Amino acid sequence: MYFSIQKELFDILPNLTIGMVVAKGVDNARSSKEMDDLLTPAIEEMKRNFIGDKAQEHPRIKPWRTAFSKLGISGSKFPSSIESMARRVLKGDPFPKINPLVDLYNSVSLRFLVPMGGHDLDTIEGDIHLQFAEGWEPFTPLGGGETVMVPKGELVYRDDREVLTRNWVWRQCEKDKATEKTKNIFIPIDVLGEVGEEQADEIILELSRLIPRYLGGTLFSAKLNSKNPSAEF
């Protein structure tokens, strides 16, 4: 299986780095009580250390608005997942606890303020791509709802059959969500702005430490950029 990034994206965002962690053989049916010890402190730490009053103005979140503008995506209509998460925390809304694996990578996402999602590899058909939609790809949103055809030119994560995440890091689809039955997971780490390539390494190391510790399994990781736009795993 391959993960690849369309080369034309680097013409627009030449310094883009995408980290990836693939965990296989995890046990996501374990008690999530241990995850509370990761997720709850991450939420509280974000509240204490957040810079500014508005999520979209934080120096690690604002670059997503800038990148979205370059890609023709409305950042206010389709905010990045990390902006939505940060806004929820700042408002004091209850933060959802899903399952151990999701809670784990959400805790890391909040600590580093980067978008992060998980895609169940056993639901994926073919390879995974970060590319501009060709106009034929269907998308069914997380939680269910109407299946739509994604407009041509929209930046998406997709497999060989359908869109996995619309507007890059906005909304994930239903079919590949991580559940208690998930054994094999693909986690992309989308890095922009001051987070930088070095912190992509740090985030990969953190996931590589936490996932085996709490959920078991074996890991593969890689870092993609303009010089290395694909990886086999």
N, C-alpha and C positions, 0 to 999 in steps of 0.2 A: 504494500500500500504506500502511496506517495502523498505528501502535502506539498503544494506548489503555490507560488504567488505570481500572478500575471505581471510580466516585466513592465508593461506600460504604467503600472501603478507607481513604479519607482521614478518614472519621468515626472510625476506630479509631486511625489514625496520621496526624494532621493535618499534621505537619511532614515527611512523607516526600518525598524527592526521588529521582527516577529519571533518570539521565542515559542517553543513547543515542548510540552511534556506529555508523553504517552505512558500511562500506567496500565499494566496487564495483570490479571489475576487478583484484583483487589476484593476485599470483603466489605461491601457497602451495607450489609445487614447488621453490623455491629451496633451496639448502643451508641446513641449520639450524645450521651452525657459528657463524654470527654471533649466533644466538639464545642460544648458550651464554654469550656476553659480556653478555647481559641477564639471563638466568634465574639463572645460578650466583651472580653478585654479589647479586641480589635475595634469594636464599635465605640467603646468608651474612650479609647486612645484617639480615634479619629475626631470625636467631639472636642477633646481637650486641645488637640494640636492643629485643628483646621485653621487655615489662613483665610480670613475674610468671612463675609456673611452669606455670600451666594456661591452655590456649588460650582456654577459655570465659570467663576472668576478665579478659582484656585489655580496656581501656576502649573499643576499637573493635570488639571482637567480642561483648562482653557485651550490648550493646543488641539484638543479634539474638535472644538468649535471651529478653529482655524482650518484644520485639515478637512473637516466636513464642507466648509465653504469652498475650498479648492476643488472638492469633488462634486459640488452641486447638490449637497445634502443639507437640508435645513436642520441646524443644530437645535433649534427651539422646538421644532415639530418632532424630530427624531433624535433626542438626546442620547449620547453614549450611555452604555449600561452603567459605567462608573459614576457618571453625573447623576443618573436616576437614583443609584444606591446612596450616594452622598447626600442628595437632597432629602431622601427619606430619613436618614440618620439625623441630619440637622433639624428637621421638623419635629423630631421626636416620635415619629410613627413607629409602630412595632416592626421589628426587622424579621422577615420570615426565616424560619428554620425548616429546611427541606429534608435533607438526609445527611449522613456524615460526610460524604464526599463533597457535596455542594456546599455545606457549611464550612468545610475546610478551605476550599479554594475561595469562597467568599471572604473568609477571614484574611487571607493573603491579599486579595484584591483590595480590601479596605485599608490594610496596613500600608500598601504601596501606592494606592490610588491609581490602579490600572484596570482596564476592562479585562475580565477573565470569564470564560465560559467552559462548559464541559460537554463533550459530544460522545455519546455511547457508540463505541466502534462497531458493536455487533448489529447496529441498525444502519450503518453506512453502506452505500452501494457504490463500489468502485473506489476512486480516490477522492481526496479532499482538496479543494481549490479556494484560494482567495482571488476573485477575479470579477470583472465587470460582466453583469448578466447579459445573456444573448437574447433574452426576450421570450423564451419558451419555458422557463423554469417555474414550476409551481412552488408555493409556500403555504404551509399550514401553521398558524401561530401557536406558540406554547400555550397550553390550556385549552386548545381546540378553537374552533371558529371556522369561518369561511376560508376555503383554499383559494388563493389568488395567483395570477400569473405576474411575476415580478417584471417591472419595466426594463427594457433594454438599456444598458449602460449603468444600472445601479450596482454599486460595489457590494458584493455578497460573499459569504462563505457558502460553499455548495459541495455536494458530492456529484456523482455522474447522473443523478436522476432529479434532484430538487435542491432548493435553497435551504441551507441550514440556519443562517443568520442574515437578516435583512439589514440594509444600510450599515454594512460592516460590523458594527458592535452595538446595534440597537436592540433587535428582538430576535430571539432564537425560535426555532420551529419545535413542533410537538414530538416528532418521531424519535429524535436522538437525545432527549433529555435524560439526565442521570437519575436513575431510580434505585431502590434498594436491591434490585436484581442486577444492576450494572456491574460487570466484571472488568471491562476494558474501556478505557476512557482516553480521549484526545483533548488536551487543554491548550489552546493557543493563548499566548501572552502578547498582547498588542501594546507596543511601546512607542510613545511620542514625547516630544518636549524634554523637560529637564530630567525625566526619569532616565532616559539615555540607555545606551547599549550596555554599559557596565551594570546597571541595575537590572537589566534583563537577565544577566548572568546570576545576580543575587536572587532574583525571584525564582529562577529555575532551580537553584540550589535549595531554596527554602521548600519548594514543593517536593523536591527529590528527597528531602529530609523528613518532611511531615507525612507524606502519603504512606511510605512503607512503615513508618513508626505506628501510625494509627490504623491503617487499613490493609497493610501487607502488600504483596505484589512485587513486580519488577518494573523498572522504569527505563525509558529511553528519552533522551532530550536532544534538542538541536536549536540552533539560532539561524534564522533566515534573514537575508538582506539582499541588496542589489547585486552583490557578488556571488551570493549563494541562495538563489530563489526557490530551491526545492530540496526535499529530504525524503528518503525512503525509511520506512519503519515497519 
